[in-house]
Amino acid sequence: LNGASFGFGLSKLLVSASATGVFTVLQLFPDHWGLIGGRNVPLGGSAKTHTDPGAFLANLSSLHNDAIESFNTDFGPVIEGGEDGQYVFSVKEATNKDLFQIDLSVLARVFGEKLKELNLYGCSGMQGNIEVFKAMNIKTLN
């Protein structure tokens, strides 16, 4: 199979099958949906991390800028990192507070001593014991 025959086959597919052909070709390039206006959300089990903040945080291995940016894109401006390396986790401007049914021990594990402010006001589905934050150096706990 050379490049010329592949190109001819591809154009024949697009012309002969119209819309079906276009979608068939687009399925060959699932990582580039964002370029044509679609949202690049993975399919399968990992899709849950884009709809469930608890699952997202549970699968998070470290707090890096890309992970924080992705979390904030999916759920609103919830995590704010400071220049001092400390973080603020506030659901005040979350897109949907009802989604935040997170186990507090997950929050404590992910942020550890780097959490300086925690605002969960309006989240009715939080689980776990708030005592996990007592030993941490949190300035504001709401």
C-alpha positions as CSV (number, residue, x, y, z in Angstrom):
1,L,0.0,0.0,0.0
2,N,1.6,3.3,-1.0
3,G,0.6,6.9,-0.2
4,A,-1.1,7.4,-3.6
5,S,-3.5,4.5,-3.2
6,F,-4.3,5.3,0.4
7,G,-5.2,8.9,-0.6
8,F,-7.3,7.7,-3.4
9,G,-9.1,5.2,-1.1
10,L,-9.7,7.9,1.5
11,S,-11.2,10.3,-1.0
12,K,-13.4,7.6,-2.5
13,L,-14.6,6.8,1.0
14,L,-15.5,10.4,1.7
15,V,-17.2,11.0,-1.7
16,S,-19.2,7.7,-1.8
17,A,-20.4,7.5,1.7
18,S,-21.1,11.2,2.3
19,A,-21.8,12.0,6.0
20,T,-21.2,8.4,7.1
21,G,-17.8,8.5,5.4
22,V,-16.9,11.7,7.2
23,F,-17.7,10.3,10.6
24,T,-15.8,7.1,9.8
25,V,-12.7,9.1,9.0
26,L,-13.2,11.3,12.1
27,Q,-13.3,8.1,14.3
28,L,-9.8,7.4,13.1
29,F,-8.6,10.5,14.9
30,P,-10.4,10.6,18.3
31,D,-7.7,12.7,19.9
32,H,-8.3,15.6,17.6
33,W,-12.0,16.2,18.3
34,G,-11.1,19.5,20.1
35,L,-9.7,20.8,16.8
36,I,-13.1,20.6,15.1
37,G,-15.1,22.0,18.0
38,G,-15.8,18.8,20.0
39,R,-14.7,18.2,23.6
40,N,-11.9,15.7,24.0
41,V,-13.4,13.5,26.8
42,P,-12.1,10.0,27.0
43,L,-14.6,7.1,26.7
44,G,-15.0,4.3,29.1
45,G,-14.2,4.2,32.9
46,S,-12.0,7.3,32.7
47,A,-14.9,9.4,31.5
48,K,-16.2,9.4,35.1
49,T,-13.3,11.6,36.2
50,H,-14.7,14.4,34.0
51,T,-18.1,14.2,35.6
52,D,-17.4,13.3,39.2
53,P,-15.0,15.6,41.2
54,G,-14.5,12.8,43.8
55,A,-13.4,10.3,41.1
56,F,-11.1,13.0,39.6
57,L,-9.4,13.7,43.0
58,A,-9.2,10.0,43.9
59,N,-7.3,9.2,40.7
60,L,-5.0,12.2,41.1
61,S,-1.4,11.3,42.0
62,S,0.1,14.7,42.3
63,L,-1.0,18.4,42.3
64,H,0.5,19.7,39.1
65,N,-0.8,22.7,37.0
66,D,-2.3,20.6,34.3
67,A,-4.4,18.5,36.7
68,I,-5.6,21.6,38.5
69,E,-6.4,23.3,35.2
70,S,-8.3,20.3,34.0
71,F,-10.2,20.0,37.3
72,N,-11.2,23.7,37.1
73,T,-12.2,23.4,33.5
74,D,-14.6,20.5,34.3
75,F,-16.0,21.7,37.6
76,G,-15.5,25.5,37.8
77,P,-12.8,27.5,39.5
78,V,-12.5,25.4,42.7
79,I,-8.8,24.9,43.2
80,E,-6.5,27.9,43.4
81,G,-2.8,27.5,43.8
82,G,-0.8,30.3,45.5
83,E,2.8,31.4,45.0
84,D,3.6,30.0,48.4
85,G,2.8,26.4,47.2
86,Q,-0.4,26.4,49.3
87,Y,-3.8,25.7,47.9
88,V,-7.4,27.0,48.3
89,F,-10.2,24.5,47.7
90,S,-13.5,26.4,47.5
91,V,-16.7,25.3,45.9
92,K,-18.1,28.8,46.1
93,E,-18.0,29.2,42.3
94,A,-18.3,25.5,41.3
95,T,-20.5,24.9,38.3
96,N,-22.6,22.3,40.2
97,K,-22.2,21.9,43.9
98,D,-24.4,18.8,43.9
99,L,-21.6,16.9,42.2
100,F,-19.3,17.4,45.1
101,Q,-19.9,14.3,47.1
102,I,-16.3,13.7,48.0
103,D,-14.9,11.7,50.8
104,L,-13.0,14.2,53.0
105,S,-10.1,11.7,53.5
106,V,-9.5,12.0,49.7
107,L,-9.2,15.7,50.0
108,A,-6.8,15.3,52.9
109,R,-4.7,12.8,51.0
110,V,-4.5,14.9,47.8
111,F,-3.7,18.2,49.4
112,G,-2.0,17.2,52.7
113,E,-0.3,20.0,54.4
114,K,-0.5,22.2,51.3
115,L,-4.2,23.1,51.9
116,K,-4.5,26.5,53.5
117,E,-8.3,27.1,53.0
118,L,-11.2,24.8,52.6
119,N,-14.7,26.0,51.7
120,L,-17.3,23.3,51.3
121,Y,-20.3,25.6,52.0
122,G,-23.3,24.4,50.1
123,C,-22.1,20.8,49.5
124,S,-24.7,18.5,51.0
125,G,-23.1,15.2,49.9
126,M,-19.7,15.3,51.6
127,Q,-18.7,12.1,53.3
128,G,-16.2,11.3,56.0
129,N,-15.0,12.9,59.2
130,I,-14.0,16.6,59.2
131,E,-11.5,15.7,62.0
132,V,-9.0,14.7,59.3
133,F,-8.3,18.4,58.8
134,K,-7.8,19.3,62.5
135,A,-4.1,18.5,62.5
136,M,-3.5,20.4,59.3
137,N,-2.5,24.0,59.1
138,I,-5.8,25.3,57.5
139,K,-6.4,28.9,58.1
140,T,-10.1,28.9,57.0
141,L,-12.3,25.9,57.3
142,N,-15.9,26.4,56.2
